[in-house]
Each structure stands twice: as C-alpha cells, then as structure tokens.
Amino acid sequence: MKSAIYIVSALFLASSTFAAPQPITGAEIPAEIEARAPTCKYRSYCSAFWSGKCESHCSNNGYRFKELTGAFCLKGYEKACCCV
C-alpha cells in the first residue's frame, strides 16, 4: 500500500513539474503588443474596485490620472489606475 502511495506521489510531482507554465521574457513579447501597452509613470495595484477612485489615488501620489487599464492585470475583470 505504501509503495502505491509513493508511486502516485512521484507521478503527480513529475506531471506538475513538466506541466508548469514557462515565464514570458522580454524577448518573447512581440513589438506591436509592447507598443500598445500604456505608458504609466505610476500605476496602482490591480483590483475590480478602482472605478471612480483613480483620480484621487493619482493626485494623492503627485500624478495625474490617465486611464483605467487592464493591460497589467492577469484577471480579466481587474483594472489598474494608470497615472502620468
């Protein structure tokens, strides 16, 4: 019984190691996608609750609000304040 548990554990660890996603480096990002990314001097963390609060967040940190963007966020429903 113990050997079956060890075998299953080893198979699980091996499969999760091989299936792990590889990070994207700067060389792999196409130039046209990088050109579309917003240029922010200061940006907030990603959240679903920034609507209507970005102006005060940027001005409190000495910047001007530019746009609310999801370009930096991994989850589709989250956005970040982009300040210039």
Order of alpha helices (4+ residues) and beta strands (2+ residues): alpha-alpha-beta-alpha-beta-beta
